[in-house]
Amino acid sequence: MSPSRRRSRWRRRLTPTLLRVLVPATALGVALAVFFGAVSDIGRQSASYRRTVDRGFAALAGSVAIRSTASGAILQSVLTNGPSLDRIAFFSTLDTVATQTAHQADDLASYTSPAPAAAVGACRGALDDRAAAAADLRQAFEGVLGGRTGTSPISSDAAMAQADTGLSSAAQGDVSWRACQQDLLKAPGSPRLAASTWFTDPTTWSGLWLATVLPSIIGSPSLAANPALDVVTVSTTPGVLVVGGSPVVSATHALSVHVVVSNTGNVDQPGVRVTANLSGGRVDGPGSLSAFVALGAGRSTSVVIGPFAVVPGTGYTLSVTAAPPAGAGTATASLGLQVAAVPTTTTTTTTTAPPKRNTPRTTG
């Protein structure tokens, strides 16, 4: 056989074999190229996504940071100027700041981001520390003044210890926020987080500052508890009318008393006893009835007492007393009234004689 014929036969046998090997290899190469190209494209898209989300997180966290900084400034101001404030404003501001910081911590906790866990954890830790600081400082300064009712003060040593704990938490909050800023800078896109600092002045928020502020808070006359009540109005059902210069209630057997009581003091009164008493005339039942109301400082409320079983045609003296549990700050009011008598009715009976009948006369 000639060499040319042998080469031709070898080529015919080799071609199917090469096709069986080369075609799958080529397809695999194409698939790998597509795969790695897709992976590379996903990586580029993922990096862009991470940058966008991380920057979005920094923007949202920055808005909370601005609010947190403002809350810290308010807290510092109210504690520094506390001795010159009235008690209601002092307590209200401390409560507001504690509520604000708790909401700020909750808001930040609701934001999610693929940023480094250390960054997110440091951010949340900072606001949690500040919320704890505001709560501790509120409890310390309100507690040393006797709380909302002014009746159960804690010792100055206990208040100092709790306030010192609050200052430590606030200081840690500043440290954690700076750590959060640094960690976010290392995230994709290097997002910049707004600064937030509570300890802006080294002369405040310190143990020495606290040792000066706390005694001034305790000794402030405007922050001292001053319980006081006022009976604003007293009215009845049926209503009182002035007849001939005297208060008169229309004829009735049931008299209800309506009282408006105001807490004119600077402490809460959770259990004010409002008592109405009828004297000077017969009452078919209890002559004294009471109701209990809760009154926050500076608030007013109304209460209905009764009805009393009164006797028409009788005069009474209505006395109302509003007394707090501690006894100090009791208020009274009184009103004289006459319950009109039930009108009497006269029945007139008319007797009509039967008509006379004519009797026929007879003649004999």
Secondary structure, DSSP 8 states (H G I E B T S, - for coil): --HHHHHHHHHHHHHHHHHHHHHHHHHHHHHHHHHHHHHHHHHHHHHHHHHHHHHHHHHHHHHHHHHHHHHHHHHHHHHHSGGGS-HHHHHHHHHHHHHHHHHHHHHHHT---SS-HHHHHHHHHHHHHHHHHHHHHHHHHHHHTTTTTTS----HHHHHHHHHHHHHHHHHHHHHHHHHHHHHHTSTT--------S---TTSSSHHHHHHHHHHHHT-GGGS----EEEEEEEEES-EEEETTEEEE-S-SEEEEEEEEEE-SSS-EEEEEEEEEEESS-BSS-SEEEEEEEE-TT-EEEEEEEEEEB-TT-EEEEEEEEE-TTSTT-EEEEEEEEE-------------------------
